Amino acid sequence: MGSQEVSTVDWQGKHVTVAGLGVSGIPAARALHERGAIVTVVNDGDDERARAQAAELEALGITVRLGDGATLPPSTELVVTAPGWQPDKPLFLAAAEAGVDIWGDVELAWRLRGTNGREAAPWLAVTGTNGKTTTVRMLASILEAAGLRTAAVGNIGVSLLDAVLGEQEYDVLAVELSSYQLHWAPSLRAHSAAVLNLAPDHLDWHGSMEAYAADKGRVYEGNTVACVYNAADPATEELVREADVEEGCRAIGFTLGTPGPSQLGVVDGILVDRAFVANRQKQAQELAEVTDVNPPAPHNIANALAAAALARAFGVEPAAVRDGLRAFRPDAHRIEHVADIGEVAYVDDSKATNTHATEASLAAYDSIVWIAGGLAKGATFDELVTGAAKRLRGVVLMGADRALIREALTRHAPEVPVVDLDRTDTGAMSEAVEHAARLARPGDTVLLAPACASMDMFTNYNKRGEAFADAVRAHAEKSA
């Protein structure tokens, strides 16, 4: 299916099972019901929230089965799943055995775009282990600066279904896609797409690094204009080579160094384009200054280059790239500067929930007191600690799997002082900040970059970041 073709499915009377309530399941059930499908929603949970959601759907005439996400309802002709459901669930195994297709919410949105009487907007898609949300929001900011009607949608928390079926008409969509979503999106064909980086993550879901990479690589399938890859991460370029794209689609690299032809990169503090220029062998187009990127940490400059590449692939002028990057403001808890106290900077990167994200965060500062720990999700920390050892003034560890980081520090940075906090109550973060402040010297950065998930101590990474910011502000008051 070409990227501009719109799918036509006769939904009337079609038996569709929607797997999972929540952000994607409820809009999917509603959209299918409105088109005449006979919809059954199955859901693992049977709590108060699920019962309230079920009641709303049942009032429309949609069947909901709570506490039973394993059994395939009889007569099912299609399964539409929430992205987090693992591929080895009995429901999916039964569907595969019965020859029933399984679509994710992204696949459904792709198939339904253009069916509400509005022209289907092309998709500029972004995936990768880290940096997806920032890059998509940068891209949307650039597209807006170019005067285009756009939105940042997808895994960023904004429903793709709402975007493609709502009242608002768009010229182009900036789409964040997770590996889960791509796994269940066989016919997606983007205008252009980027894989920012690849590092081990969600391997319990995918089963192997190879399977994880293959699902990420699906974002390139059928691209029409550009496949954007990270020149510093050969695995992303390999995915481009393996992709089946439209005739004329180009491979476009981004690099923090001087770009070669068909690349975007950095020269003397300037973001430059040697891909979308008339003579890329001899010419480079200035796009923006490094100081236009907020914050100008190396990995964030890489995000900006990827966003710029996708925008340029869509025909956006250089001035809009600069203006969009200047207008962009990062989300909370992503290398967020909280305060300067006694010539020490305090930075919240609670969103750094894996080693790959934390490696990028640690690389942004010269002398660091590192606050780390939480749920390791099967990660190992030797490579991370080895790379950061020379930058570490001290380390404060907290959380369930802190011993794994402590052991890596003992092996690879034995001279670095470590404070091990054996507590998980609400006051733990305050104590962590106080210890970090004592370890820090003028010019240092106290950096919360946990390299772990937060759920052992906090509801989510946002709450962890808020606890850090609160603790820093309390410390500032005491120090005043």
N, C-alpha and C positions, 0 to 999 in steps of 0.2 A: 504494500500500500504506500503510494507516494505521500510526501509530507503534506501536500495541499488537498488531498482527497479526503472527503468526509464519509465516514462509515454509515451504511444504512442497514439497520437491524429492525425487523418487525418484532416489537416487544409484546404486542397484544396477545395475551394468553400464555406467554412464555413463563415457565416455572423457573424462578431464580432463587437460589439460596444465598443470603448475605451472611457472611461469617464475621460476627463481632459487631457490637454496638459502638458508640463513641464517635470520635471526630470524623471518621470516614464512613463508618457503617450506616449511621442514621441518614446522612445526605444521600447515600447510595440507595438505600431502601425507599426513601421518599421519591427520588427521581425515577426509579424503575416502576414504582407503583403508579406514578402519574402518567407513565407511558403505557399502562395497561398490562404490565407484567403481574404474575401471581407470585408475590414475594413472601418468603419465609426467612426470618432472621433467627440465627442460632447464636448463642452466647455462652461462654464458659461460666461467667459469674452470675450470681442471683442475689445481689445485695440491694440495698434500698434505692441506690441511684439507678441501677439497671432496671429495677421494677418500675420506676417512674418513667424512664425512657421507653420501656416496653409499652406502658399504658398509652403514651402519646401515639406510638405507631399503631397499636391495636385499634385506637379510635378512628384511624384512617382505613382500617380493614386489612392491615398487614399482620400476618401471623408471627408471633415471637415465641421462641422456646428458650427459656432461661435455664442455666445449669446444664445444658447439653450442647456442647460444641463439637462433639465427636461423631455424631451419627448423621449420615447424609439423608435428608428427607426424601421419601419416594417421589418419583416423577421429576426430580431436579434435572434441568437441562443446562444450567450454567451456575457456577459458584462465583460470587464476587466477595473477595476477602479483604479484611483490614490488613495493613502491611506487616504487622508484628507477628501474625500467626505463623508458626514454624511449618516448613514444607512437609515434615514427616507426621503431621497430625492425622489421626485416623480418618477424619472427614475428607482430607485431600487424597489420601491413599485410596479411599472408596471411590472418590470422584474419578481419579485416574483409571481405576479398574473398570469403571462404568463408561469410560470414554467421554466424560463430562469436562468441558473446558473450565479452567480456573483463571479468573481475571482479578487483578488488584484494583484499588480505587483509581490509580493513575490510568490503567488500561480503560476502565469505564469512562473516565473523563475524556480520554483521547477519542474513544468511539462516539461519545455523545456531543463532542464539540461541533458547532455549526448546525445542530439540529433544532435550535430554538429560533430560527429565522435570522440569526445574526451570522455574519461571516466569521469563519473560524480563524482566530489569531494564531500566527506561527509561535512555536515555543523555542526559547533559548534555554537549554537545560544545563544544570550544574550538578555534578556529584563528586565524591571524593571522601576520604576518611575524615578529613578536617577542613574547616574553612568554608563549607558549603553555604551556610546561612549568611555569613558576612559577604561572600562573593555575590550571591543572588541579590542582596540588598544594595550593594554597590552598583551592580548591573542595572537594577531598577532605577536607582538615582541617576545614572548616566542616561538611560533611556528617557526619563522624565525631563532631564536637562535638554535633550534633543527635541522636546515638544511632542513626544509620543505618548499615547495613552497606554499605560502598562500597569502591572502589579507584580509584586513578589509573592509567589504562591507555591503550594506543594508541601513538602516536608517542613517548611518554615512555620507551619501552623495555620495557614490559610487554605481552605478547601479548594482543590482544583475544580471539583464539581461545581461549587458555587461560582467560581470564576468563569467557567465555560458556559454555564446555564443561566447566570444572573442577568440582570437588566443592563449592567455596565458593558459597554462595547470597548474592546481593546484592539490596539494595533499590533501588540506583541506581548507575550508573557515571559517573565523571568521565573524559571521553574526549578526549585530545589528538589532533587530526587535522592532518596536513600537507596541503599543496596536492596533492602526489603521490597521497596516499591518497584524497582527495576526488575526484580526477579519475576514479578507477576505482570509485566507489561510487554508482552511479545510483539505487539504491532506498533508501538510508539516509534515515530519518525520525526525527530526534531529538525528545525531549520539548521541549528548549529548547537554543539554541546561541548562541555569541558569536563575532564576528569582531573581534579586538582592534585591529587596525590593518592598513594595506596600504602597502607600499613595494616598489620593484622588487627582486625576488630570484628566483633560479632561472629567469630568463628564457630561458636556453639550453635548459632542459627544456620550458617551456611555449610558447616561441616568441614571446610578446608579453606586455606588461603586461595587456592586455585578457583574454587567455586565462588568465593567472595569477589575475586578480581573479575571473573567472567560476568557476574551479575552487574558490577560497575560498568564493564565494557559494553553492556547492552545499550547504554546511553548514546553510543556512536552509531548504532545500526540505522542505516537509511538516512543519515545526515545529508543535507543537500548543499550546504555552503562550506562549513568549517568544522573540523574536529580539533579542538584545542587541547593540548597536552602540556605537561610539565617537563621541560628539558632536563631538570635535575632529578627526575624520577623516571628512569627508562621503562619501568613497567607500564606507565601511562601511554608512552609512545607505542609500546608493543600492542596495547589494546587497539590503538588506531590502525596499526598494520593489519590486525586480525578482523577489523570491522568490514562489513559489506555496506558500502556507502553509494550514494547516487553519483553518476558520472560527473566529474568536475569538482567534486567536494575536495577541499584542501586540508592538509595537516598543518596546523599552526601551533608553533611552540611558544612558551613564555619562559623567560630566564631572568635571574637577578643580575646576570652579567651582560656583556655586550651582545646584542642579538645578531644572529646570522640572518640570511634571507629567509623569508616566511616565518619570522619570529618577532615577538615583542620583548623588549628588555630594558636595561638601565644603562645610560651613559652619562657620566659626570653629574649624577643627581637628577637626571631627566628620564622620565618614562618615554620610550620611543617605539615606533612601529615600523618594522621592515617587512611587513606582510601585506598590508592593504595600501600599498603605494604603487605608483605607475612603474617605477624601475627599482624593484627591491634588491637588485644586485648592487646598486650604487646609492640609493636614496634611503633616508630615514625620516619619518615624520614625528616631530615632537608632539606629545600628547599632554603631559602634565609634569610637574615637579614632584620629587619624592616627598617633599614637605606638604604637598596637597593631599597625601594619604594620611588618614587618621585611624589609629596611630601608625607612624612610619616604621614599625617593626618589620624585619625581613619577610616573615611569612605573610604579613598583611600587604606588603608591596606585591608579593606573588599573587595574592587574591585580587588586588587591583589590576594587575596585568591580565589575569584571566578574564575578569569582567570587561576590561577594555577590549580584549580580543573578540569576545562575543558581540559586544556592541559594534565594533568596527566591521565584523562579519555581516551585521545587519545594516550597514551603510551609515552609521552614525559619524558625524563630523568630529575632528579632533577637539574643538573647543568644548563640545558637549561632554567629552570624556573628562576634561579638566574640571568643568563646572560641576559635573555630577560627583566626582570624587571630593571636591571641596565641600559640597553640600551634605555628603554622607556623614552620619553619626553612628558609631558602632553600638550594638546592643549592650545592655548591662552585662557585667561579669565576663567580658571578653577583653582582657588586658585593659581593664578600666582603672584609671588613676584615681585613688580614693583620697589621698592626702600626702602632704609633705610635713614631717614632724622632725625637728632637729636635724635638718639636712638629710633625712632618710625618706625615700619615696615608698609609699605603700600601694601595691597594685593588686587588683582582684582579677584573677583569671580562673574563676571557679569552673568555667565552661571547659577547661582543660581536663577532661575526664579520662583521657588515655595517654599513653606514653608519647605518642606521636605529636599530639597537641602540646604536651608539656615540653617536649624537646624544642619546639618552635618558640614557646614562651620563654624558656630559659636562655635561648640564644639571643633574645632581644636586650639583655642587660649584662653589664660587665662584672658586677659584684653583687651577689644575691644572698639573702637569708631566705631559704626556701621552706614554705609550709606545705606539707604533702601528706597523702594517705587517704584511706577510705576503702572502698571495695575494688579489688584489683581486677576482677573479671577475667582471671586466668593470665594476666600480663606478667612479664618478667621485666626487671628494672636495671639489669647490668649495663646494657648499651646506653640507656638514658643517663645513668650516673657517670659512666666513663666519659661521655661527651661533655657533661656539665661540670665535672669535678673542679676544674681550674677556676670556675666562676663562683663557687660556693664559699661564702663566708661562714655559714652555719646552716643547719637544717632542724626544723621542728616537725616531728611526726605525730600524727593522730589517726584514729580510725582503725577499723577491724583488721586490715591487712598491712599495717604499718611495718610489721616485722620483715616483710619481703623487701621493702625499700631499705630498712636498716641493714639488712644482711648485704645488700648490694653496695651500700655505702662503706661497710666494713671491708669489703673486698677491694673496692676501687677508689675509695676516697677516705682512707682511715684517719687522715689528719684533720678532717673536717669535724668540728664539734656538732654533736647530735643531741637534741632533747627529745625524749620519747614520752609522750603523754598517754598514760594508761587510764583514760577516762573518756566516756562517750556522752556525758550529760551536756546540757545546754551551755554550761559555763566553759566548756573545753576550748572553744574558739578564742574566748577572751584570754585564757591562760596562754594559748599558743601565740597570740599577738604580743603579750607581755614578754614571753621568752624571746621571741624574734627581735623585739625592740632592744633587749639587753645584748643580744648577739651583734646587732647592726652597728656600723660605723658611718660617720658622715660620708655621703656619696653612694651608699649602698641602696639596694632596693629590697624591701620585704615583699616577697611574691607568693601569693596563694595560687599555686598551680598544681592541684592535687595528684594528677596522673591516675586518678581513681574515680569511680562513681561515688555518689554522695549518700546513697540510701541507707547506709548503716547508721548514720547519725542525723541526716536531714531528709526532708521530703523530696528535695531535688537540688540541682546545682545552684538554682536561683537563691534558695533559702540559705545554702551554705555561703554564697557570696554576700548575702545581706548580713549574715552573722559576722562575717569578717569585717565588713564596712562598719557595722555597729561597734565592734570591738576596737577598731582603729580610732573611731571618733571618741570613744570613751577614753582611750589611751591619750589622745590629744588633749582632752580636757584635764586629765591628771597631770600632763606634762606642761600645761600652760603656766 
